[in-house]
Amino acid sequence: MYPEHLQLISLKHWTPLAVAKKAADYLDVPGNILDIGSGTGKFCLTAAHRHPQGNYYGAEQRHELVHYATQAGNYLKLANAHFIHANITQINFHEFDHFYFFNSFFENIAQENAIDDTIEISHSLYEYYNRFLLNILKDKPSGTRVVTYQSLGEMIPANYELVAHSFHTLLRLWIRQ
């Protein structure tokens, strides 16, 4: 379903299927789930298939990736998987209840791992995006769930509790107290 240049970077940039399943199971709660930096949509597509009653949204700033994620969702007939072409700072977080985050900001500090050259990347953007997300998450209500994968956790506020981890602690399941 994806062109070769996206398949070649799949292992580095897209959520492994086993991780997506575990994250989807933890986020199988009422509300709208947002994948922050959804790429080709692997988490949302997996979660939407696994939990058809849920509502999964992927926010991605690369138009090409949103296009392919949307095509895949249509091909798989997943009416509960939606993709938004936007930078994280353009998202209305009041519309979402729980979150999945696969270290979407990392390419800003490890530029050799950049997906492409279509967006601006810099260390200052990495810090800005992490602070932005930290401020959003700290104001979410009690019970808000967040899943992080391959993340240092700098965007997780102190009012969240780590309830479980797996995949050698790379996958972390959080809940707002």
C-alpha positions, 0 to 999 in steps of 0.5 A: 500500500505504500511506495518503496521509499516509505517502506524502506524507512518503516523499521525506523519511523513507524510503530511495530505492529506488536507495539501498536496492538499493545498501545491500542489495547491500553487506549481502548477507552471511551473518547477520541484518541490522537496519534501525535505525528502519525506518519503513515498511520500504522498506529491508527490503522491497527487500533481502528481495526482492533477496536472498531468502536473507537475513534482514532485520529492521526495528526501529521505535518507531511502531506504525503504521509497523510495522503498514504495513511488516508488511502490505506484507511479507505482501502481497509474500510476503516471508518474510525481512522481519520488523518489530519494534515497539521503541525502539532501546534495547529491541533485543537487538543480539546477535541481529544481525550487520550494520546499516542506518541512515538517520539515524533519530535526526535528527528529535530535532534537527530537530523540524520534520521529525518524522514525527508526534507519537506519540513523545518527541523532544529534542536530548538523545535524539538524543545519547543514541541516538547514544552508545547505538549507538556503544557497541553497534557498537564491541563487534561483531566484526570483519567487521561491516558497517554502511551509513549514509545521510544520517548524520553518522557520529557513531555509527560507532566509530573501529574501523570503516573507510569502504570506499566511498561513493556518492550524493554521499557520503550513502550510506556503507559501513563494515566493522569492522576 
